[in-house]
Amino acid sequence: MCSRSLAAAIVAAAVLISARASGAPDDATLVRVFLTDGTSLVSYGEPVRVVDHIVFSMPASATPNPPLHLVSLPAARVDWDRTSRYAAAARASRYLETQAASDYALLSNRVAQTLNDVSRTPEPAGRLKIVEEARAALAEWPQSHFNYRAPEVRQMLSLLDDAIADLRAATGAGRFNLAISAYADPLAIVEPLLPPPTPQEAIEQVLTAARVVDTAAERTSLLGAALVAIERDKAALPAKWAAATRVDTEAAVQAELKVDRAYQALADRTMRLATRSARIADIKSLQFLLTRARQRDKALGGKRPESLSALVAAVLEKLDAARQLRLARDRWALRAPALRAYRGAILAPLEGFASARRLLENIKALSGSGPASLALLERKAARVSKAVAEIVPPEELSAAHATLLSAAQLASSAAQVRREAAVAGDMTRAWDASAAAAGALMLGAKARSDIQALVRPPQLPR
């Protein structure tokens, strides 16, 4: 998956984690994310696996309702099997401490209600149906409730099995199928639970996470969170440890910022030179910039792989544009004699159309066009049309050439319609002439712009 897509997935996981935590922050289960080296990090709520990263909310201190920091670790650095076992054990422990007793009481009440319903049901078949349904629900209960009070549930099942056997005998349904009465404890996966971290351990874990994350921004953020926690919890921390850790962490932050500045300078300089090289289609210079960027990254210790990847991608984009520009310029060079000949031939028609601009503007604005002006416009348009029609354009200029011809023809039409409007005193026709003049001006400007662009050597867009 591309980095953009990974970023979007991690954001989605962050929303999910936030939703879990925000609902009941005091009730969140503290679990552990185990690293491959055996160390662990506290997760406020369960971690989520997103593609090749593990995302979780990490408390930045050991205080109640601690500030949380979203952490994304490379999956390769996490012992996911042990993390999953620990999460299952933590869920079970949390359930047994908080909800198991009330759920078991509800179960007991439901069994009692079932027996009461049986006693009030006269038909044996109806009784059998009630007991069998209760028995099926009871058999599933331990597996979805962490096997709480399994011996008592087994006793209840035995009682219901006896009742089912008797009811089946009473209804003539035959013996009870012992296959459905079997009950086995679910396989327990035990992972010893660890105590909540002390204030010092909480900060040490934040610093450990800072060493493991694979993005500079997250690393710096975690280091900053550790500094805030040291200051906030200093009364609960060993003074000597807090002082030494603060100095080391501040030094690490400054080192990260220094590396950031070095990579930013590398990116700025490289992209400035790459833009300049791309505009002149200097392929070799762009290839050299790629090599030099990788060399500089190696000299800096390869500490910002995400920055280097973004820079390389940007330079490669410039390189691709430069190669296309070089191909276009090579083609233009081969076509240069025909293009120069066309430019010389079309110059007079272009100038002729430009000289009619004022006459067309008058028709467009309905500001008055006398007989002499209209006759002059018709003569100019006719000369331009005749000259353009006699020129055979190069293939790449045929569209622009046709546009100029259309502009001349529309100019002639504008003059004719304006004369008709004047003769008839028809304002509607005058507006028709105005529209034709506006269209002629627009097409003439486009033809001139397109022709000028195509007869020049190709350039990258600015």
Secondary structure, DSSP 4 states (H G I P E B T S, - for coil): --HHHHHHHHHHHHHHHHHHHHH-GGGPPEEEEEBTTS-EEEEES--EEETTEEEEEEESSSSSS--EEEEEEEGGGB-HHHHHHHHHHHHHHHHHHHTHHHHHHHHHHHHHHHHHHHHT--SHHHHHHHHHHHHHHHHHTGGGTTTTTHHHHHHHHHHHHHHHHHHHHHHT--S--GGGT---PPPP---PPPPPPPHHHHHHHHHHHHHH-S-HHHHHHHHHHHHHHHHHTGGGS-HHHHHHHHHHHHHHHHHHHHHHHHHHHHHHHHHHHHHHHHHTT-HHHHHHHHHHHHHHHHHTTS--HHHHHHHHHHHHHHHHHHHHHHHHHHHHHHHHHHHHHHHHHHHHHHHHHHHTHHHHHHHHHT----HHHHHHHHHHHHHHHHHHHH----GGGHHHHHHHHHHHHHHHHHHHHHHHHHHHT-HHHHHHHHHHHHHHHHHHHHHHHHHHHHHSPP----
